């Protein structure tokens, strides 16, 4: 789905940027150009980033590694 019509940026592109380390709207603007024209996509793009952060923190596995002597 297109999130930013002005710059033809999709939800998939935003999620990919989030996976690669983009943390906030400013990072998305620098990386993809989201919300640099009319700005109507700003809230949707920010929501996608929030979802990514919540999912990443919630489902990140904890790996137990015993100490070796």
DRENKOLDREN-494867 format. One record per atom (N, C-alpha, C): residue number from 0; residue in three letters; x, y negated, z negated. Coordinates in steps of 0.05 Angstrom, whole numbers. Layout:
<atoms>
<NUM, "ALA", <X, Y, Z>>
...
</atoms>
This chain:
<atoms>
<0, "UNK", <17, 23, 0>>
<0, "UNK", <0, 0, 0>>
<0, "UNK", <18, -25, 0>>
<1, "UNK", <10, -44, 16>>
<1, "UNK", <25, -70, 16>>
<1, "UNK", <18, -86, -9>>
<2, "UNK", <39, -95, -23>>
<2, "UNK", <35, -111, -46>>
<2, "UNK", <40, -140, -39>>
<3, "UNK", <61, -145, -24>>
<3, "UNK", <68, -172, -15>>
<3, "UNK", <63, -174, 16>>
<4, "UNK", <41, -185, 22>>
<4, "UNK", <33, -187, 51>>
<4, "UNK", <52, -207, 66>>
<5, "UNK", <59, -228, 53>>
<5, "UNK", <76, -249, 66>>
<5, "UNK", <103, -237, 76>>
<6, "UNK", <114, -219, 60>>
<6, "UNK", <140, -208, 67>>
<6, "UNK", <139, -178, 74>>
<7, "UNK", <115, -167, 77>>
<7, "UNK", <110, -139, 84>>
<7, "UNK", <125, -120, 66>>
<8, "UNK", <121, -123, 39>>
<8, "UNK", <135, -106, 19>>
<8, "UNK", <114, -88, 7>>
<9, "UNK", <120, -62, 6>>
<9, "UNK", <102, -42, -3>>
<9, "UNK", <107, -35, -32>>
<10, "UNK", <87, -21, -44>>
<10, "UNK", <89, -11, -71>>
<10, "UNK", <113, 8, -73>>
<11, "UNK", <116, 25, -52>>
<11, "UNK", <138, 44, -52>>
<11, "UNK", <165, 30, -53>>
<12, "UNK", <168, 8, -39>>
<12, "UNK", <194, -7, -40>>
<12, "UNK", <199, -18, -68>>
<13, "UNK", <178, -28, -81>>
<13, "UNK", <180, -39, -108>>
<13, "UNK", <188, -17, -127>>
<14, "UNK", <175, 6, -125>>
<14, "UNK", <182, 29, -143>>
<14, "UNK", <211, 38, -138>>
<15, "UNK", <220, 38, -114>>
<15, "UNK", <247, 46, -107>>
<15, "UNK", <267, 26, -120>>
<16, "UNK", <261, 0, -118>>
<16, "UNK", <278, -20, -130>>
<16, "UNK", <279, -17, -160>>
<17, "UNK", <256, -11, -172>>
<17, "UNK", <255, -6, -201>>
<17, "UNK", <272, 17, -209>>
<18, "UNK", <271, 39, -193>>
<18, "UNK", <288, 62, -199>>
<18, "UNK", <318, 56, -197>>
<19, "UNK", <324, 38, -179>>
<19, "UNK", <353, 30, -175>>
<19, "UNK", <362, 10, -196>>
<20, "UNK", <344, 1, -214>>
<20, "UNK", <353, -16, -236>>
<20, "UNK", <341, -43, -238>>
<21, "UNK", <324, -51, -219>>
<21, "UNK", <311, -77, -221>>
<21, "UNK", <293, -77, -245>>
<22, "UNK", <296, -97, -263>>
<22, "UNK", <281, -98, -288>>
<22, "UNK", <258, -118, -289>>
<23, "UNK", <260, -139, -273>>
<23, "UNK", <240, -161, -275>>
<23, "UNK", <233, -173, -248>>
<24, "UNK", <215, -192, -248>>
<24, "UNK", <205, -204, -224>>
<24, "UNK", <228, -219, -210>>
<25, "UNK", <246, -232, -225>>
<25, "UNK", <268, -246, -212>>
<25, "UNK", <286, -227, -197>>
<26, "UNK", <290, -204, -208>>
<26, "UNK", <306, -183, -194>>
<26, "UNK", <292, -174, -169>>
<27, "UNK", <266, -171, -170>>
<27, "UNK", <251, -163, -146>>
<27, "UNK", <252, -185, -124>>
<28, "UNK", <251, -210, -133>>
<28, "UNK", <253, -232, -114>>
<28, "UNK", <280, -232, -101>>
<29, "UNK", <301, -228, -116>>
<29, "UNK", <328, -227, -105>>
<29, "UNK", <332, -203, -86>>
<30, "UNK", <322, -180, -94>>
<30, "UNK", <326, -155, -80>>
<30, "UNK", <308, -153, -55>>
<31, "UNK", <283, -159, -58>>
<31, "UNK", <263, -154, -36>>
<31, "UNK", <250, -179, -25>>
<32, "UNK", <250, -201, -40>>
<32, "UNK", <235, -225, -31>>
<32, "UNK", <206, -226, -40>>
<33, "UNK", <199, -209, -59>>
<33, "UNK", <171, -208, -70>>
<33, "UNK", <165, -235, -82>>
<34, "UNK", <141, -245, -77>>
<34, "UNK", <130, -269, -90>>
<34, "UNK", <147, -294, -84>>
<35, "UNK", <159, -296, -61>>
<35, "UNK", <175, -319, -54>>
<35, "UNK", <160, -338, -35>>
<36, "UNK", <137, -330, -26>>
<36, "UNK", <121, -348, -9>>
<36, "UNK", <96, -358, -25>>
<37, "UNK", <74, -345, -21>>
<37, "UNK", <49, -354, -34>>
<37, "UNK", <47, -347, -64>>
<38, "UNK", <60, -325, -72>>
<38, "UNK", <60, -317, -100>>
<38, "UNK", <36, -301, -109>>
<39, "UNK", <18, -295, -92>>
<39, "UNK", <-6, -280, -100>>
<39, "UNK", <0, -251, -108>>
<40, "UNK", <23, -241, -101>>
<40, "UNK", <30, -213, -108>>
<40, "UNK", <46, -211, -134>>
<41, "UNK", <51, -234, -146>>
<41, "UNK", <68, -234, -170>>
<41, "UNK", <59, -216, -192>>
<42, "UNK", <33, -217, -198>>
<42, "UNK", <22, -201, -220>>
<42, "UNK", <23, -171, -214>>
<43, "UNK", <15, -164, -190>>
<43, "UNK", <15, -136, -182>>
<43, "UNK", <44, -125, -182>>
<44, "UNK", <63, -139, -172>>
<44, "UNK", <91, -130, -172>>
<44, "UNK", <101, -127, -200>>
<45, "UNK", <94, -146, -218>>
<45, "UNK", <103, -144, -246>>
<45, "UNK", <90, -120, -259>>
<46, "UNK", <65, -114, -253>>
<46, "UNK", <51, -91, -265>>
<46, "UNK", <65, -65, -256>>
<47, "UNK", <73, -63, -231>>
<47, "UNK", <87, -39, -222>>
<47, "UNK", <113, -35, -237>>
<48, "UNK", <128, -57, -242>>
<48, "UNK", <152, -55, -257>>
<48, "UNK", <147, -46, -286>>
<49, "UNK", <126, -57, -299>>
<49, "UNK", <118, -49, -326>>
<49, "UNK", <112, -19, -327>>
<50, "UNK", <96, -10, -307>>
<50, "UNK", <89, 19, -306>>
<50, "UNK", <115, 36, -304>>
<51, "UNK", <133, 27, -288>>
<51, "UNK", <158, 43, -285>>
<51, "UNK", <173, 44, -311>>
<52, "UNK", <176, 22, -325>>
<52, "UNK", <190, 21, -351>>
<52, "UNK", <177, 40, -371>>
<53, "UNK", <150, 39, -373>>
<53, "UNK", <136, 56, -392>>
<53, "UNK", <139, 85, -385>>
<54, "UNK", <137, 92, -360>>
<54, "UNK", <140, 120, -352>>
<54, "UNK", <168, 130, -357>>
<55, "UNK", <188, 113, -351>>
<55, "UNK", <216, 121, -354>>
<55, "UNK", <221, 126, -384>>
<56, "UNK", <212, 109, -401>>
<56, "UNK", <218, 112, -430>>
<56, "UNK", <202, 135, -442>>
<57, "UNK", <178, 141, -432>>
<57, "UNK", <162, 161, -444>>
<57, "UNK", <170, 189, -436>>
<58, "UNK", <179, 194, -412>>
<58, "UNK", <185, 221, -403>>
<58, "UNK", <214, 227, -400>>
<59, "UNK", <231, 210, -410>>
<59, "UNK", <260, 215, -407>>
<59, "UNK", <268, 238, -426>>
<60, "UNK", <279, 259, -415>>
<60, "UNK", <286, 282, -432>>
<60, "UNK", <309, 277, -451>>
<61, "UNK", <308, 290, -473>>
<61, "UNK", <330, 288, -492>>
<61, "UNK", <346, 313, -490>>
<62, "UNK", <372, 311, -485>>
<62, "UNK", <389, 334, -481>>
<62, "UNK", <405, 339, -507>>
<63, "UNK", <402, 362, -518>>
<63, "UNK", <417, 370, -542>>
<63, "UNK", <442, 384, -533>>
<64, "UNK", <464, 374, -543>>
<64, "UNK", <490, 387, -538>>
<64, "UNK", <504, 392, -565>>
<65, "UNK", <507, 417, -573>>
<65, "UNK", <520, 422, -598>>
<65, "UNK", <549, 415, -597>>
<66, "UNK", <560, 407, -620>>
<66, "UNK", <588, 401, -622>>
<66, "UNK", <604, 426, -620>>
<67, "UNK", <626, 425, -605>>
<67, "UNK", <643, 449, -603>>
<67, "UNK", <667, 445, -622>>
<68, "UNK", <676, 466, -634>>
<68, "UNK", <698, 465, -653>>
<68, "UNK", <725, 467, -639>>
</atoms>
